[in-house]
């Protein structure tokens, strides 16, 4: 996650409804990034195995 995201999160009060939505969005981004890395790793491993 980028530092700008966390800086913006610190500005939002804990009671603000937007905070929970942004946190969920951030978690979703993290999971998507990890999934992309994992799929890339698996593809590379499969390509090496096929050679």
C-alpha positions as CSV (number, residue, x, y, z in Angstrom):
1,X,0.0,0.0,0.0
2,X,1.2,3.4,-0.7
3,X,2.0,6.0,2.0
4,X,-0.5,8.4,0.7
5,X,-3.4,6.0,1.5
6,X,-2.3,5.8,5.1
7,X,-1.7,9.5,5.4
8,X,-5.3,10.1,4.3
9,X,-6.6,7.5,6.7
10,X,-5.0,9.3,9.6
11,X,-6.9,12.4,8.7
12,X,-10.3,10.8,8.9
13,X,-11.8,10.5,12.4
14,X,-12.6,7.0,13.7
15,X,-16.3,7.9,13.9
16,X,-16.5,8.8,10.2
17,X,-18.4,6.2,8.1
18,X,-16.0,6.8,5.2
19,X,-13.1,5.4,7.3
20,X,-14.5,1.8,7.3
21,X,-15.2,1.9,3.6
22,X,-11.7,3.1,2.9
23,X,-10.2,0.4,5.2
24,X,-12.2,-2.2,3.3
25,X,-11.0,-0.8,0.0
26,X,-7.4,-0.8,1.2
27,X,-7.6,-4.4,2.4
28,X,-9.2,-5.4,-1.0
29,X,-6.3,-3.7,-2.8
30,X,-3.7,-5.6,-0.7
31,X,-5.4,-8.9,-1.4
32,X,-5.6,-8.2,-5.1
33,X,-1.9,-7.2,-5.3
34,X,-0.9,-10.4,-3.4
35,X,-3.1,-12.5,-5.7
36,X,-1.5,-11.0,-8.8
37,X,1.9,-11.7,-7.4
38,X,1.0,-15.3,-6.6
39,X,-0.5,-15.9,-10.0
40,X,2.5,-14.5,-11.7
41,X,4.8,-16.7,-9.6
42,X,2.6,-19.8,-10.5
43,X,2.7,-18.9,-14.2
44,X,6.5,-18.5,-14.2
45,X,6.9,-21.8,-12.4
46,X,4.6,-23.6,-14.9
47,X,6.6,-22.1,-17.8
48,X,9.9,-23.3,-16.4
49,X,8.4,-26.8,-15.8
50,X,7.1,-27.0,-19.4
51,X,10.6,-26.3,-20.9
